[in-house]
Amino acid sequence: MKNCFIWIICLVCGLSSLQAQQSLPYKNPLLPTEVRVNDLLQRMTLKEKIAQIRHLHSWDVFDGQQLNKEKLAQMCVYGGCGFFEGFPLTATSTRKAFREIQTYLVEQTRLGIPGFSVAESLHGVVQDGATIYPQNIALGSTFNVDLAYDKTRQISGELNTMGVKQVLAPCIDVVRDLRWGRVEESFGEDPFLCSRMAVAEVKGYMEHGISPMLKHYGPHGNPLGGINLASVECGVRDLFDIYLKPFETVCKETGIMAVMSSYNAWNREPNSASYFMLTEILRNTFGFRGYVYSDWGVIDMLIRFHKTAADSYEAASQVIKAGLDVEASSICFLALEDKVLSGEFDVKYIDQAVRRVLRAKFELGLFEDPYQEKVNYRVPIHTDESIALSKRIADESTVLLKNENQLLPLNVKKLRSIAVIGPNADCVQFGDYTWSKSKKDGVTPLQGIQKLVGKKVKVNYAKGCSIASLDTSGIDEAVHAAQQSDVAIVFVGSSSAAFVRHSAEPSTSGEGIDLSDISLTGAQNELIRAVHATGKPVVVVLVAGKPFAMPYVKENIPAVLAQWYAGEQAGTSIADILFGNVNPSGKTPFSFPQSTGHLPVYYNHLSTDKGYYKEPGSYENPGRDYVFSSPEPLWVFGYGLSYTTFDFEKVSVDKQQYHPYDTIQVSVQLKNTGKMEGKEVVQVYVRDMVSSIMTPVKQLKAFTKVDLRPGESKRVQLSIPISELCLMDNQGKRFLEPGTFELQVGSSSENIASRVRIEVGESASILAQSSDAVKQEMRQVNGKIIEIKGCIRDVQATPVHGVRVQSSFSQNEISTDKDGNYTIMAHEDEWLLFSKVGYVTQKQDIQSRKQISIQMVKGE
């Protein structure tokens, strides 16, 4: 009886204690977030505050796949931790270990503050067993934002099953230097494409219970020399219009609560310690309300790499005052405690950082559902649905770059044998930030082809060469395989390592794997040349994380495909495309350069940046811009062929004059004029015809992907807010300048099917006159006929050959000779017209002059 009485007392006391705890304001979900934040913050000790803005790492608490609870208790002795991860764990181990860690934080620490469970999921969760999706460059190549949303929705289901709340994704950097190893992590070279993909991915996560983290904040994708972590040099306008545009768009269109700072520097200031970057822009301009998380080890780098801090305290002080809130993979924040106690550092900066982390935890429901038991979307690891989605993204991302004489698709019924050749033919290339490099976790191109053709076609395989070695000893075997086959398919490209897992194979792409030369590495070019020399039909498939300079391939190989790192179903996908089960519909998210020396090669350059003379040369006929080449890319941004054909039948806009708050509605009638079902990407580019500051020659502002059956026609509508036409001043403020804009609609940045000009704001200048000739004036000519001579030169006084000289009334015509000289007969009171392609047409009144020499200016 006595024991029963004691048990009842204990139960009553326990219930009273629980009720008292739940009555604490910070535990009450009905109170406003800021009330809860303020209440919890004032209850925290300094040690507990610092613990909330630090990270618990896997090496601190795991023994292999097992959580060491003694180590966990030691690491959390001062009040828990704000964040924890388990990157080396399998998916199964992650769920168990994360539940144990979260239970400890909620039930065994004084205040019971749950931690953010963290994982990487750039293109699939990095825990062993999770679905491997195509890399970001492939997703960008689909030009299909629905696939971006579907991918992160499905990843969210796996994350919820594993007990992960915070992912270190998406990567939304706009990349401009193709030598950089992290090209594969980007959606492309264009800020609008990156912005739309970023918004779709963020919504896919957030709407399914996961907190995404934008990375890497700051200008990041154009490091000097293409070397990882190098600084980026650009002006304020490019900072906002190019590199920060996706971050601004996501912040303004979603409720994102996490951003990761980048390793590198801008304007001689590390981005992670930049008040201008983290506070003035990100928070005050973009309206970001969440927390900024350091890229791993970046705070310590201020001491040993950037050399802006002498010790841990200085590094911690710099970043936290700038607006960085959470430290990962270094211990600099631990130095803050003594400085606060001694009065050297104001605790308000720590409070500010903790407040942001707590705000995110409250708003994302972590206190009410720390174990993610209440999430409404959860899927098992690696389901059939996830695998099918990975395959669909692979199908829509592969780009058909060339298809001479319709060599593709191949016909199984007409082939007896096929050669499958190359270093990427019988291996998987998933890309960086994946958990595997093993063939058992995916399908290689050779496996995909063998399964598709079965016993109907003999498959002759030869590796030929490796990715990174100059060894050519295997090329003879590849040549023999080609000679014994009806057609040869050569798989070349690059290789990336798996995430935090050892790989014996050398890598040529990925984080920290930068190239000084973006020609195909090793002996791959020699392999292609040797196979082509057999005289057999050849298909080259680039399996890579970036474009490579392949002028020989474009010039000589009849069929070329680019398959970016296409996930675990890459081999099945490429087989279906090669044999026509799938019609390729990918578009290049990056322009392909002719050589490393042609960099940069992005399409949205300024009008001055691809040469003035427009006289590309060769060794047979040297010129200017360049002496022995042109500055043009091999394949432009947005380019991609299909096995069918499309016609842009009609393009129109809803009106010709727009006000500042309008939205331009572009209507396009698209028809499949071929014999196969296919998908086309309708792309709308905008050019500001005349502006007070220089603008790119064109900028992507709308796109949509359309699926059409043979003979089918669809009308699609694309919208462009007038705000997308704004200019940027030197302080980073946007303004709209009235004027004339040209809308260019087509299937790539180069293949423009229709151009429409509109007026925005006040009436703009009258449209330019015809480029063919200036309108002739109606006048009576009475003067006598005289002989006029002259010499035509350019701005550097070089004679201009082949200038067309026309008289207005007598209609006489002559061309300048190799020395720029001309002689023409005309009335003394008419005028002469001087024109040549690539130069601005000029008109000169004769006014009885017998000598008229002018300077011709380059222009459209």
C-alpha positions in Angstrom: 0.0 0.0 0.0 2.9 2.3 0.9 4.6 1.7 -2.5 1.3 2.4 -4.3 1.0 5.7 -2.4 4.5 6.7 -3.3 3.8 5.8 -7.0 0.7 8.0 -7.0 2.6 10.9 -5.5 5.4 10.5 -8.1 2.8 10.4 -10.9 1.1 13.6 -9.7 4.5 15.3 -9.3 5.5 14.2 -12.8 2.3 15.4 -14.3 2.6 18.7 -12.5 6.2 19.1 -13.7 5.1 18.2 -17.3 2.2 20.7 -17.1 4.6 23.3 -15.8 7.0 22.7 -18.6 4.3 22.9 -21.3 3.1 26.1 -19.7 6.5 27.7 -20.6 5.8 30.3 -23.3 8.5 28.9 -25.7 6.8 25.5 -25.6 3.4 26.9 -26.5 2.7 26.6 -30.2 -0.2 29.0 -30.0 2.0 31.9 -29.2 3.6 34.1 -31.9 7.1 32.9 -33.0 8.9 36.0 -31.7 7.3 35.6 -28.3 8.6 32.1 -28.1 12.0 33.1 -29.3 12.3 35.9 -26.8 11.2 33.6 -23.9 13.6 30.8 -24.7 16.5 33.1 -25.4 16.3 34.8 -22.0 16.3 31.4 -20.3 19.5 30.3 -22.0 23.0 30.4 -20.6 25.9 31.7 -22.7 27.2 28.2 -23.2 23.7 27.0 -24.3 23.5 29.9 -26.7 26.9 29.1 -28.3 25.9 25.4 -28.5 22.9 26.4 -30.6 25.0 28.0 -33.3 27.5 25.2 -33.6 27.5 21.8 -35.4 27.9 18.3 -34.0 29.8 16.3 -36.6 29.8 12.6 -37.4 33.5 12.1 -36.4 32.6 13.4 -32.9 30.0 10.8 -32.0 30.0 7.8 -34.4 31.9 4.6 -34.3 31.4 3.3 -37.8 27.6 3.0 -38.2 26.9 3.1 -34.5 26.2 6.1 -32.3 28.6 6.3 -29.3 26.2 7.7 -26.6 29.1 8.5 -24.2 30.7 10.7 -26.9 27.3 12.3 -27.5 26.9 13.2 -23.9 30.4 14.6 -23.7 29.9 16.8 -26.9 26.5 18.1 -25.6 27.5 18.7 -22.0 27.0 22.4 -22.3 23.4 22.3 -23.4 23.1 20.2 -26.6 23.9 21.4 -30.1 22.1 23.3 -32.8 22.8 20.9 -35.7 24.0 17.4 -36.3 24.8 15.2 -39.3 25.9 11.6 -40.2 27.3 11.7 -43.7 29.1 8.3 -43.6 25.9 6.5 -42.5 23.7 4.3 -44.6 20.1 5.4 -45.0 19.0 2.7 -42.5 21.5 3.7 -39.9 20.7 7.4 -40.3 17.1 7.0 -39.2 18.1 5.1 -36.1 21.0 7.3 -35.1 19.2 10.6 -35.8 16.3 9.5 -33.6 18.7 8.7 -30.8 20.5 12.0 -31.0 17.3 14.0 -31.2 15.9 12.1 -28.2 18.9 13.0 -26.2 18.6 16.7 -27.1 14.9 16.9 -26.4 14.8 14.7 -23.2 18.3 14.9 -21.7 19.2 18.6 -22.0 18.0 21.3 -19.6 15.9 23.2 -22.1 15.1 20.4 -24.5 15.9 22.3 -27.7 15.8 20.0 -30.7 18.6 20.1 -33.2 18.5 20.4 -36.9 19.3 17.0 -38.4 21.4 17.7 -41.5 22.1 15.9 -44.8 23.3 16.6 -48.3 20.9 16.1 -51.2 22.3 17.9 -54.2 20.8 15.2 -56.5 19.7 12.6 -54.1 20.4 12.0 -50.4 24.1 11.1 -49.8 23.3 8.2 -47.5 24.0 4.8 -48.9 20.9 3.2 -50.5 19.1 6.4 -51.4 17.9 7.1 -55.0 20.6 8.7 -57.2 19.2 11.4 -59.5 20.9 13.1 -62.4 23.3 15.9 -61.4 22.2 19.6 -61.4 23.7 20.3 -64.8 21.4 17.6 -66.2 18.4 19.0 -64.5 19.1 22.4 -65.9 19.4 20.8 -69.4 15.8 19.6 -69.2 14.5 23.2 -69.1 11.6 21.6 -67.2 10.9 23.2 -63.8 8.2 20.6 -63.0 11.0 17.9 -62.9 12.9 20.1 -60.5 9.9 20.2 -58.2 9.2 16.5 -58.6 12.8 15.6 -57.8 12.9 17.5 -54.5 9.5 16.3 -53.5 10.6 12.7 -53.9 13.9 13.4 -52.1 11.8 15.0 -49.3 10.0 11.7 -48.9 13.2 9.8 -48.4 14.6 12.5 -46.0 11.5 12.4 -43.9 11.8 8.6 -43.7 15.5 9.0 -42.5 14.6 11.7 -40.0 16.4 14.6 -41.8 15.0 18.1 -41.4 17.6 20.4 -42.9 19.3 19.7 -46.3 22.4 21.5 -47.6 20.8 22.0 -50.9 19.9 23.3 -53.5 23.1 24.6 -55.2 21.9 27.6 -57.3 25.2 29.1 -58.4 25.4 30.7 -61.8 28.6 29.4 -63.3 30.7 31.3 -65.9 34.1 29.6 -66.0 34.0 26.0 -67.3 37.4 25.1 -65.9 35.9 25.1 -62.4 35.3 21.6 -61.1 31.9 22.5 -59.6 30.3 23.3 -63.0 28.3 20.1 -62.6 26.6 21.4 -59.5 25.0 24.3 -61.4 21.8 24.5 -63.5 23.6 26.6 -66.1 25.3 29.8 -67.2 22.1 31.8 -67.2 20.7 33.6 -64.1 17.0 33.3 -65.1 17.3 29.5 -65.8 19.0 29.0 -62.4 16.4 31.2 -60.7 13.4 29.2 -62.0 15.0 25.9 -61.2 16.0 27.1 -57.7 12.4 28.3 -56.9 11.0 24.9 -58.1 13.4 22.9 -56.0 12.9 25.0 -52.9 9.1 24.7 -53.1 9.5 20.9 -53.6 11.3 20.7 -50.3 9.3 23.2 -48.3 5.9 21.9 -49.3 6.9 18.4 -48.2 8.3 19.1 -44.7 12.0 19.8 -45.4 14.0 22.9 -44.9 16.2 23.7 -47.9 19.4 25.7 -47.7 20.5 27.9 -50.6 24.2 27.7 -51.5 26.7 29.1 -52.1 25.7 32.7 -51.3 27.9 35.3 -52.7 29.4 35.6 -56.2 30.8 32.0 -56.5 30.6 30.6 -60.0 33.3 32.5 -61.8 36.5 31.9 -59.7 39.7 33.4 -61.0 41.4 30.9 -63.3 38.6 28.4 -62.7 40.2 27.4 -59.4 38.0 26.4 -56.5 37.7 28.9 -53.7 39.4 31.7 -55.8 37.9 35.1 -55.6 35.4 36.4 -58.1 36.0 39.7 -59.9 32.9 41.6 -61.1 31.2 44.9 -60.7 28.1 45.7 -58.7 25.8 45.2 -61.7 27.0 41.7 -62.5 27.0 40.9 -58.8 23.2 41.5 -58.6 22.1 40.7 -62.2 24.1 37.5 -62.5 25.5 35.9 -59.4 23.0 36.9 -56.7 19.9 36.9 -59.0 18.8 33.3 -58.1 19.2 34.1 -54.3 17.1 37.3 -54.6 14.4 35.4 -56.6 14.1 32.6 -54.1 14.1 34.9 -51.1 11.3 37.0 -52.6 9.2 34.1 -53.8 9.5 31.7 -50.9 9.9 31.6 -47.2 13.4 30.0 -47.3 15.0 30.0 -43.8 18.5 28.8 -44.5 21.4 30.1 -46.6 25.0 28.8 -46.8 27.8 31.3 -47.3 30.5 30.6 -49.8 34.2 30.0 -49.3 35.5 32.7 -51.7 35.8 36.5 -51.7 34.5 39.5 -53.6 36.0 42.9 -53.7 38.8 41.7 -51.5 36.4 40.7 -48.7 35.6 37.1 -47.8 31.9 36.5 -48.5 31.5 34.8 -45.1 32.7 37.9 -43.3 31.1 40.6 -45.5 28.5 42.8 -43.8 27.6 44.2 -47.2 26.9 40.7 -48.6 25.3 39.1 -45.6 23.4 41.9 -44.0 22.9 44.9 -46.4 22.1 42.7 -49.4 20.8 39.4 -48.1 18.7 40.7 -45.2 18.0 44.4 -45.8 17.5 44.2 -49.6 16.4 40.6 -50.3 14.3 40.4 -47.0 15.9 37.1 -45.8 14.7 36.2 -42.2 16.4 33.0 -41.5 20.0 32.0 -40.5 23.3 31.9 -42.5 25.3 28.7 -42.1 29.0 28.6 -42.9 30.3 26.4 -45.6 32.4 23.8 -43.8 35.6 25.2 -42.3 35.1 28.6 -43.8 35.5 30.5 -40.6 38.9 28.9 -39.8 39.9 29.8 -43.4 39.9 33.5 -42.5 43.0 32.7 -40.4 44.8 30.3 -42.7 43.6 31.0 -46.1 42.1 34.5 -46.5 44.5 36.0 -43.9 42.0 38.5 -42.5 42.0 37.1 -39.0 44.9 36.4 -36.6 43.2 33.9 -34.4 39.9 32.0 -33.8 38.4 34.9 -31.9 39.0 37.4 -34.6 37.6 35.0 -37.2 34.5 34.3 -35.2 34.0 38.0 -34.4 34.3 39.0 -38.1 31.7 36.5 -39.4 29.1 36.9 -36.6 29.2 40.7 -36.8 28.8 40.4 -40.6 25.7 38.3 -40.3 26.9 34.7 -40.4 25.1 32.7 -37.7 26.1 29.0 -37.6 29.6 27.5 -37.6 30.3 24.1 -39.3 33.5 22.1 -39.2 35.6 24.5 -37.2 35.8 25.6 -33.5 36.2 29.3 -33.7 32.9 30.1 -32.0 34.2 28.5 -28.8 36.5 31.5 -28.4 33.6 33.9 -28.0 32.6 32.8 -24.5 35.7 34.2 -22.7 35.6 37.4 -24.7 32.0 38.0 -23.7 32.7 37.3 -20.0 35.7 39.7 -20.1 33.6 42.4 -21.7 35.6 42.4 -25.0 32.7 41.1 -27.1 29.1 42.1 -27.0 26.8 39.2 -26.4 24.1 40.9 -28.6 25.8 39.4 -31.7 25.5 35.9 -30.3 21.9 36.6 -29.3 21.2 37.8 -32.8 22.5 34.6 -34.3 20.8 32.3 -31.8 17.5 34.2 -32.4 17.7 33.5 -36.1 18.3 29.8 -35.5 15.5 29.5 -33.0 13.1 31.4 -35.3 13.8 28.8 -38.0 13.3 25.9 -35.6 10.0 27.3 -34.3 8.6 28.3 -37.7 9.5 25.0 -39.3 7.7 23.1 -36.5 10.8 21.4 -35.0 9.6 21.8 -31.4 6.2 20.3 -32.1 7.6 17.4 -34.3 11.3 16.9 -33.5 11.2 13.3 -34.7 9.3 14.1 -37.9 6.5 11.7 -37.0 3.7 14.1 -38.1 5.0 14.7 -41.6 2.4 14.1 -44.3 4.8 13.0 -47.0 7.1 10.0 -46.4 8.3 7.4 -48.9 10.4 4.3 -48.5 14.0 4.5 -49.6 14.6 3.8 -53.3 11.1 3.1 -54.5 10.1 2.2 -58.1 8.5 5.7 -58.3 11.8 7.3 -57.4 13.8 5.2 -59.9 11.3 6.1 -62.7 11.6 9.8 -61.9 15.4 9.5 -62.1 15.1 7.9 -65.5 12.7 10.6 -66.7 15.0 13.4 -65.8 17.8 11.5 -67.6 15.7 11.1 -70.7 14.8 14.8 -70.8 18.3 16.1 -70.1 20.3 14.4 -72.8 21.2 16.8 -75.6 21.4 15.8 -79.3 24.2 18.1 -80.6 24.6 16.7 -84.1 22.8 14.2 -86.2 24.2 14.2 -89.8 22.1 12.4 -92.3 19.8 11.2 -89.4 22.3 8.5 -88.3 20.3 8.4 -85.1 18.1 6.7 -83.9 19.7 3.4 -84.7 17.5 0.6 -85.9 18.0 -2.8 -84.2 16.5 -4.6 -87.1 19.2 -3.2 -89.5 22.3 -3.9 -87.3 24.2 -7.1 -86.9 26.9 -5.7 -84.6 27.7 -2.6 -82.7 30.9 -1.4 -81.0 30.6 0.2 -77.6 33.8 1.9 -76.8 35.4 4.4 -74.4 36.4 5.0 -70.8 32.8 5.9 -69.8 31.1 3.0 -71.6 31.2 0.5 -68.8 31.2 2.5 -65.6 28.7 4.7 -63.8 29.3 8.4 -63.5 26.9 9.8 -61.0 28.8 13.0 -60.3 30.0 14.6 -57.0 27.8 14.5 -53.9 26.7 10.9 -54.3 27.3 7.9 -52.1 28.5 5.5 -54.7 30.8 4.9 -57.6 29.9 1.3 -58.0 28.3 -0.3 -61.1 26.1 -2.3 -58.7 24.2 0.9 -57.8 23.4 2.0 -61.4 23.3 1.0 -65.0 26.3 1.6 -67.3 25.8 2.5 -71.0 27.2 -0.9 -72.0 24.7 -2.6 -69.7 21.8 -0.5 -71.0 22.7 -1.2 -74.7 23.2 -5.0 -74.1 19.9 -5.3 -72.4 18.0 -3.4 -75.1 19.5 -5.2 -78.1 19.6 -8.6 -76.4 20.7 -11.4 -78.7 19.6 -9.5 -81.8 22.8 -7.5 -82.2 26.3 -8.5 -81.3 28.0 -6.0 -78.9 31.7 -5.6 -79.2 33.1 -3.7 -76.2 36.6 -2.1 -75.7 37.6 0.5 -73.2 40.2 2.1 -75.5 41.7 4.4 -72.9 41.1 5.8 -69.5 39.8 9.3 -68.4 43.0 10.7 -67.1 45.9 8.7 -68.5 47.9 9.4 -71.6 48.3 5.7 -72.2 47.2 4.8 -75.8 47.9 1.0 -75.6 44.2 0.1 -75.6 43.3 2.1 -78.7 44.2 -0.8 -81.1 41.6 -3.0 -79.3 39.0 -0.3 -79.7 39.8 0.1 -83.4 39.5 -3.6 -83.9 36.1 -3.6 -82.2 34.9 -0.8 -84.5 36.2 -2.6 -87.6 34.1 -5.7 -86.6 30.9 -3.7 -86.2 28.3 -1.8 -88.3 28.5 1.3 -86.1 30.7 2.5 -83.2 29.5 4.4 -80.2 32.3 6.1 -78.2 31.6 7.2 -74.6 34.1 9.8 -73.4 34.0 12.7 -70.9 34.9 13.1 -67.2 34.7 11.4 -63.9 33.8 12.7 -60.4 34.5 11.2 -57.0 31.8 10.1 -54.5 31.0 12.3 -51.5 33.4 11.8 -48.5 34.1 8.2 -49.8 37.4 7.0 -51.1 37.7 6.5 -54.9 40.7 4.9 -56.5 39.9 6.3 -59.9 41.3 9.7 -60.7 38.7 12.4 -60.9 38.5 15.2 -63.5 35.4 16.9 -62.3 33.8 17.8 -58.9 34.6 20.0 -55.9 38.2 21.0 -55.9 38.9 19.1 -59.2 39.6 22.0 -61.6 41.1 21.9 -65.1 43.5 24.2 -66.8 42.4 22.9 -70.1 38.9 21.9 -71.0 39.9 19.8 -74.0 39.0 16.1 -73.5 41.5 14.7 -71.0 44.0 11.9 -71.4 44.0 10.1 -74.7 40.3 10.5 -75.4 40.8 12.6 -78.5 43.2 10.1 -79.9 40.7 7.4 -79.3 38.0 9.2 -81.2 40.3 10.0 -84.1 41.4 6.4 -84.4 37.8 5.0 -84.3 36.7 7.6 -86.9 39.6 6.6 -89.2 38.1 3.1 -89.6 35.4 4.6 -91.8 32.6 3.2 -89.8 29.7 5.4 -88.7 30.5 6.9 -85.3 28.4 8.3 -82.5 30.2 10.2 -79.8 28.5 10.4 -76.4 29.9 13.0 -74.0 29.2 11.7 -70.4 30.4 14.6 -68.3 29.8 17.2 -65.7 30.7 20.1 -67.9 31.0 21.0 -71.6 34.4 20.2 -73.2 36.1 21.8 -76.2 35.5 19.3 -79.0 36.1 21.0 -82.3 37.3 17.8 -84.0 34.2 16.0 -82.9 31.8 18.7 -84.2 33.6 18.9 -87.5 34.1 15.1 -88.2 31.7 12.9 -86.2 28.2 12.5 -87.7 26.3 12.1 -84.5 27.0 13.7 -81.1 25.1 13.5 -77.8 25.8 15.1 -74.4 24.6 13.0 -71.5 25.4 14.9 -68.3 25.8 12.8 -65.2 22.4 11.2 -65.5 21.9 9.3 -62.3 21.5 5.6 -61.6 19.4 5.0 -64.8 21.9 6.7 -67.2 22.7 3.5 -69.1 19.0 2.6 -69.6 18.3 6.1 -70.7 21.1 6.5 -73.2 20.2 3.1 -74.8 16.6 4.2 -75.2 17.7 7.4 -76.8 20.2 5.8 -79.2 17.6 3.3 -80.4 14.7 5.7 -80.6 12.6 4.6 -77.7 13.0 8.1 -76.3 13.3 11.3 -78.4 16.0 13.5 -76.9 14.8 16.9 -75.8 17.6 18.4 -73.6 19.0 21.8 -74.3 22.5 23.0 -73.5 22.5 24.8 -70.1 26.1 26.0 -71.0 27.6 27.1 -74.2 30.4 24.9 -75.6 33.7 26.7 -76.3 36.0 26.0 -79.2 39.0 25.9 -76.9 40.1 26.9 -73.4 41.3 30.2 -74.9 37.8 31.0 -76.1 36.6 31.4 -72.5 34.4 33.0 -71.3 31.8 31.7 -73.8 28.4 32.5 -72.2 25.7 33.7 -74.5 24.5 36.8 -72.6 27.6 38.9 -73.1 27.7 42.6 -73.7 27.7 43.9 -77.3 31.4 44.8 -77.0 32.6 41.5 -75.8 32.8 39.2 -78.8 34.8 41.4 -81.0 34.5 44.6 -83.0 35.9 43.7 -86.4 33.8 40.7 -87.2 36.5 39.3 -89.3 37.2 35.8 -87.9 40.3 34.2 -89.4 42.0 30.9 -90.0 45.5 29.8 -90.9 44.6 29.9 -94.5 43.0 33.4 -94.2 44.1 35.2 -91.0 41.7 37.8 -89.7 40.7 39.7 -86.5 38.6 38.7 -83.5 40.6 36.2 -83.5 43.5 36.0 -86.0 43.0 32.2 -86.5 39.5 31.6 -85.2 36.2 33.2 -84.4 35.0 33.9 -80.9 31.8 32.0 -81.4 30.9 28.8 -79.4 30.8 25.3 -80.8 27.2 25.0 -79.6 25.3 27.8 -78.0 23.2 28.1 -74.8 19.7 26.6 -75.2 20.7 24.4 -78.2 19.5 20.9 -78.8 18.2 18.8 -81.7 15.3 16.3 -81.9 14.4 13.3 -83.9 11.4 15.3 -85.1 11.0 18.9 -86.3 9.1 21.8 -85.0 7.7 25.0 -86.5 7.0 28.2 -84.7 3.9 29.0 -86.7 2.8 32.2 -85.0 4.3 34.5 -82.4 2.4 37.5 -80.9 2.2 39.7 -77.8 -0.9 41.0 -76.1 -0.1 44.7 -76.8 2.7 47.0 -78.1 2.9 49.5 -75.3 3.5 48.5 -71.7 3.4 50.3 -68.3 5.9 49.6 -65.5 3.6 47.2 -63.6 2.4 45.3 -66.6 3.2 41.7 -67.6 4.1 40.9 -71.2 2.1 38.0 -72.5 3.8 36.2 -75.3 1.7 33.7 -77.3 3.4 31.0 -79.5 1.8 28.6 -81.8 4.1 25.5 -82.0 3.7 22.6 -84.4 5.4 19.2 -84.6 6.1 18.9 -88.3 7.9 15.6 -88.1 7.0 11.9 -87.8 7.8 11.3 -84.1 6.4 12.5 -80.8 8.8 15.0 -79.2 9.3 17.8 -76.8 10.5 21.3 -77.7 11.6 24.2 -75.4 10.1 27.5 -76.4 12.6 30.2 -75.3 12.0 33.9 -75.1 14.9 36.3 -75.0 14.8 40.0 -74.5 17.1 42.7 -75.8 17.1 46.3 -74.6 17.6 48.2 -77.9 19.1 51.4 -76.4 19.8 52.0 -72.7 21.8 54.4 -70.6 24.1 51.5 -69.4 25.2 48.6 -71.5 23.0 45.5 -71.4 23.6 42.0 -72.7 22.9 41.2 -76.4 20.0 39.1 -75.2 18.7 37.6 -71.9 16.5 34.6 -71.3 13.3 35.8 -69.7 10.8 33.0 -70.2 10.8 29.3 -71.3 8.4 26.3 -71.4 8.7 22.7 -72.5 6.0 21.5 -74.9 5.2 17.8 -75.7 3.7 17.3 -79.2 2.5 14.3 -81.2 3.3 14.2 -85.0 1.3 16.9 -86.7 0.0 18.3 -83.4 -0.1 22.0 -82.9 -0.4 23.8 -79.5 -0.6 27.5 -78.5 1.5 28.2 -75.4 1.5 31.4 -73.3 4.6 32.8 -71.6 4.7 35.7 -69.2 7.4 38.2 -68.6 6.9 40.8 -65.8 8.1 44.3 -66.8 10.2 44.2 -63.7 12.4 41.7 -65.4 13.5 44.5 -67.8 14.9 46.8 -65.0 18.4 48.1 -65.0 20.7 48.3 -62.0 22.5 51.3 -60.7 26.0 51.4 -59.0 24.4 51.0 -55.6 22.5 47.8 -56.5 19.1 49.5 -56.9 16.8 48.6 -59.7 15.1 51.1 -62.0 13.0 50.9 -65.1 14.2 52.9 -68.1 11.5 53.6 -70.8 12.4 52.4 -74.3 12.2 49.9 -77.0 12.7 46.2 -76.3 13.0 43.3 -78.7 11.5 39.9 -77.8 13.2 37.1 -79.6 11.4 33.7 -79.6 13.0 30.5 -80.8 14.4 27.1 -79.9 17.9 28.3 -78.7 19.7 31.6 -78.0 20.9 31.4 -81.7 17.9 29.9 -83.5 15.4 32.8 -83.3 12.2 32.1 -85.2 10.5 35.5 -84.6 11.3 39.0 -83.3 8.7 41.4 -81.9 9.4 44.9 -80.7 7.5 46.5 -77.8 7.6 49.9 -76.1 7.9 50.1 -72.3 7.0 53.3 -70.3 7.1 56.6 -72.2 7.2 56.4 -76.0 10.6 55.2 -77.1 12.6 56.2 -80.1 11.3 55.3 -83.5 12.4 51.8 -84.6 15.7 51.6 -86.4 15.5 51.9 -90.2 16.0 48.9 -92.4 19.5 47.5 -92.2 19.4 46.9 -95.9 19.3 50.6 -96.9 18.1 53.9 -95.7 14.7 55.0 -97.2 15.2 57.0 -100.3 14.2 60.7 -100.1 11.8 62.0 -102.7 13.4 65.0 -104.2 13.9 66.6 -107.6 17.4 66.3 -109.0 18.5 69.1 -111.3 22.3 69.3 -110.8 24.9 68.2 -113.4 26.6 64.8 -113.3 30.0 64.9 -111.7 32.7 62.3 -110.9 33.2 61.6 -107.1 36.2 59.8 -105.7 37.0 58.8 -102.2 38.6 56.3 -99.8 36.7 54.4 -97.1 38.6 53.5 -93.9 37.6 52.1 -90.5 38.2 53.7 -87.1 41.9 52.5 -87.1 42.4 54.0 -90.6 42.5 50.6 -92.3 41.0 50.6 -95.8 37.7 48.8 -96.0 37.3 46.6 -99.1 33.9 45.8 -100.6 31.9 48.8 -99.4 28.8 49.2 -101.6 28.5 52.8 -102.8 25.1 53.8 -104.3 23.8 57.1 -105.7 20.3 58.0 -104.7 18.8 59.2 -107.9 20.9 58.0 -110.8 21.1 54.5 -109.2 24.8 54.1 -110.1 26.6 51.5 -107.9 30.2 50.6 -107.3 32.3 48.8 -104.6 35.5 49.9 -103.0 38.7 48.1 -104.1 41.3 46.4 -101.8 42.6 49.8 -100.9 39.2 51.2 -100.0 39.0 53.5 -103.0 36.0 54.1 -105.2 35.0 56.3 -108.2 31.3 56.9 -109.0 29.3 59.2 -111.3 26.3 61.0 -109.7 24.3 64.3 -109.8 25.9 67.0 -107.7 22.7 67.6 -105.6 21.8 63.9 -104.8 23.4 61.8 -102.1 25.5 58.6 -101.7 24.8 55.6 -99.6 27.7 53.5 -98.1 26.9 50.0 -96.8 28.6 46.8 -95.9 27.5 43.9 -93.8 28.8 44.3 -90.3 29.1 48.1 -90.6 26.7 51.0 -89.9 25.1 52.2 -93.1 25.9 55.9 -93.8 24.4 58.6 -96.1 26.4 61.6 -97.4 25.0 64.5 -99.3 27.2 65.3 -102.4 26.7 69.1 -102.4 28.8 69.4 -105.5 31.8 67.8 -103.7 34.1 65.7 -105.9 36.0 64.1 -103.0 34.1 62.2 -100.3 36.0 60.0 -97.9 34.4 58.6 -94.8 35.1 56.4 -91.8 32.9 53.3 -91.5 32.0 52.1 -88.0 31.4 48.5 -87.0 27.8 47.7 -86.0 24.7 45.8 -86.9 
